[in-house]
Amino acid sequence: MEYGIESERQMTNSEDNHFSLPHEVTRYYEEGLEAQRLSGALGQLELLRTKEIIDRYLPVPPATILDVGGGPGVYACWLARDGHKVHLIDPVPLHVEQARQASEGQPECQIASISLGDARKLHQPDVSVDAVLMLGPLYHLTDREDRLLALREAYRVLKKNGHVFAVGISRFASLLDGLDRGILSDPKFMRIVQRDLTNGQHRNPTNELSYFTTAFFHHPEELASEVLETGFHLEKTLSIEGFAALLHDLDERWDDQDHRTLIMDAVRWVEDEPSILGITGHLMAIGRK
Ligand SMILES: C[S@@+](CC[C@H](N)C(=O)[O-])C[C@H]1O[C@@H](n2cnc3c(N)ncnc32)[C@H](O)[C@@H]1O
């Protein structure tokens, strides 16, 4: 069975929002895999690159930062350790619980607040935060109107000159990943990829968790246009992991500091090169209010 629009309207466990998360997305994240995602070499590359890009635009601590779809709290904990006042929301109860535990693990610099919530209806007052992290919600908002709603909410709560860090999964991510992992030869995965390439609508009708879940995969220009349409000034659209995601020996090279530095440099040199922007797992558009 293919997951349809109806399923996208089912309610989450989040009581105080009026929005829905597709039940298969909730089920996927309730497996608990997200907490480990950033620990392998590729995850570390994503983490380091995301942090270094965010760092370029953040004001000096203490700033007020809203981490929308903050998951198990890796980024929120990092920013809290740096002295920022961070509020995290996420619609998946397991993630909220994991973020609480992670925050309690750094008692001197806890996350300021952690709650269930949806990117499309934030509870923060207007013009109250210095930066909004949106590292995940835009993947799972498969309707363009919903993504614009989420970005408009970010715009509303941001102070003037505040930044939104809007991350999307690249339109070509499943093609590159499928080829790299040797799963493109599975006809079921090949069909998923063909649909991704056609319209960005990623659906996984199989029970194979590693084929991901209901999502939208952005073309770089689509991500930029959504940020612009919301009213933001577009600072940049950047690839996060870039072509380094394709290195067959990334794991070994990542363990060697000199190689790691070289990989990070190489990705950085062409991070905004339009002709290869889509060759990456994740893209980030940085918008300024
Ligand atoms: C791939 S995880 C990323 C987690 C974290 N931001 C990170 O980068 O490590 C995607 C996150 O987006 C959250 N999410 C999905 N739909 C959302 C929505 N409508 N509003 C807010 N968060 C959402 C999920 O619950 C999940 O925690």
The ligand as an ORCA input file, in Angstrom:
! r2SCAN-3c Opt
* xyz 0 1
  C      15.740     13.864     10.874
  S      15.047     14.456     12.367
  C      16.178     15.772     12.759
  C      16.298     16.041     14.224
  C      17.265     17.173     14.589
  N      16.751     18.465     14.171
  C      18.627     16.943     13.974
  O      18.943     17.582     12.965
  O      19.351     16.104     14.489
  C      13.608     15.317     11.844
  C      12.823     15.885     13.014
  O      11.741     16.694     12.527
  C      10.630     16.487     13.387
  N       9.398     16.900     12.688
  C       8.721     16.257     11.722
  N       7.623     16.935     11.371
  C       7.608     18.056     12.139
  C       6.722     19.161     12.266
  N       5.608     19.257     11.531
  N       7.017     20.119     13.162
  C       8.137     20.043     13.914
  N       9.000     19.023     13.847
  C       8.751     18.040     12.966
  C      10.711     14.992     13.690
  O       9.952     14.643     14.821
  C      12.205     14.805     13.880
  O      12.591     14.980     15.220
*
